[in-house]
Amino acid sequence: MSFVDAALEKDHTDPLRTFRQHFKLSDASLIYVDGNSLGPLSDLSEQRLHKAVEKEWGERLIRGWNDAWWEMPVQLGDELAPLIGARKGEVLICDSTSVNLYKLVWAALSLSHTNGKLVTDDLNFPSDLYVMQGILENHPGTFHLELLKSGDGISMSQKEIEEKITDETALVCLSHVSFKSAFMYDMKKVTDLAHSKGALVIWDLSHAAGAVPINLEGSGADMAVGCTYKYLNGGPGSPAYLYVRKEIQDRLQSPIWGWLGEIHPFDFHLEFRPSSGIRKFLVGSPPILSLIPVETGLTIIKEAGMDRIRDKSVAQSQFFIDMASTDLLDLGYTIGSPRHPHQRGSHVALRHPEGYRICQALTDPSEGKYTIIPDFREPDHIRIGIAPLYNTFMELVLVVQELKRIVENRVYVNYGKKRKTVT
Ligand SMILES: Cc1ncc(COP(=O)(O)O)c(C=O)c1O
């Protein structure tokens, strides 16, 4: 059976096929494979935002805080919790991923250690590395950063991890799914190993939440952070989340003492008294209008169900890799993601020496029949973000056809190598 026929059949029998209509993706010439950077707008989010602006802000004014706004970071955290295997009272939606990571890394290092290793890897998102570097520069303890290096730039072997997580390790901080290659760690295995050495673990779930099932409680993870604007479809710059396992909340202190983390903010007490539980990690006023689509994004994902999303994601990414292996490898492309689905999140990276110019050709509406939007990551990664809620198998066929045509016909030579601000 040809890939086209297979795609038609798979789309026809897809149990999630009706979910696409929730999203504002009506332009048939646009193929959006960048939901791992910014999820699209949904009808529910648009309607809910409209109501929030018109009624809640427009009419309720300051009364909105007591109506519902004040509790939103906690209440939405409780709604996100089941999706990442957390319990009520363990998750907050607030701040950015970087700021949340700062709070948790600092808190973890201050817990009981005064020295030791902070273990991370070179597959991690650079902002996470910067946050850790900055903390180590300023923390009163004497910690040092141990950067695990991936041998192939795609994955990390369990052996390499076992060698580096030792009795001197105070904290392990990794991305569950790597932003470039989509390599996925076995969360439980790494967490168990870290715990056996007396270390705590923080997971960055940004490329995992809404893409793969996650079980923070079952894995024994201590802390986690992640963003909501990718597979959770929370909108540009929507607030991030943080997770702290209930059993360790009392022992941790946030390094940023803001009034929302105070036990009674409206006492306006002159000295900080931390809230108990997860609330102590709040800092300042929540961005209510940016929180609204996080709620509707979660509603859609819960209706679809994480298991069905994962099943389709595995089927689609395998289908894409099979097509790429058949049609693209002779043209200078290589697969920059793990081949085994249990080691892979929901995007697939293709590498090509002309990756940047190929991306420019894909996204140019005046070139070819389709405008295809992936993203590019240095030095040569074309990331195809597969979002089972709205991407079809046929779209993946068209992406491969275009990737092929652009190189075969040397279409990319018409584009410059100078990078745009956001790639
Ligand atoms: C894995 C990962 N961690 C952290 C971040 C940074 O997130 P924020 O901009 O919310 O700090 C990103 C952003 O894309 C990311 O992909």
PDBQT file of the ligand as one rigid body, heavy atoms in Angstrom, charges set to zero:
ROOT
HETATM    1  C1  LIG A 501      12.167  22.292  27.666  1.00  0.00    +0.000 C 
HETATM    2  C2  LIG A 501      11.997  23.765  27.924  1.00  0.00    +0.000 A 
HETATM    3  N1  LIG A 501      12.309  24.246  29.137  1.00  0.00    +0.000 NA
HETATM    4  C3  LIG A 501      12.196  25.558  29.424  1.00  0.00    +0.000 A 
HETATM    5  C4  LIG A 501      11.730  26.450  28.473  1.00  0.00    +0.000 A 
HETATM    6  C5  LIG A 501      11.643  27.898  28.814  1.00  0.00    +0.000 C 
HETATM    7  O1  LIG A 501      10.348  28.218  29.132  1.00  0.00    +0.000 OA
HETATM    8  P1  LIG A 501       9.938  29.690  29.637  1.00  0.00    +0.000 P 
HETATM    9  O2  LIG A 501      10.102  30.599  28.470  1.00  0.00    +0.000 OA
HETATM   10  O3  LIG A 501       8.516  29.526  30.082  1.00  0.00    +0.000 OA
HETATM   11  O4  LIG A 501      10.841  30.046  30.779  1.00  0.00    +0.000 OA
HETATM   12  C6  LIG A 501      11.376  25.988  27.201  1.00  0.00    +0.000 A 
HETATM   13  C7  LIG A 501      10.889  26.921  26.175  1.00  0.00    +0.000 C 
HETATM   14  O5  LIG A 501      10.590  26.601  25.068  1.00  0.00    +0.000 OA
HETATM   15  C8  LIG A 501      11.524  24.602  26.922  1.00  0.00    +0.000 A 
HETATM   16  O6  LIG A 501      11.230  24.107  25.723  1.00  0.00    +0.000 OA
ENDROOT
TORSDOF 0
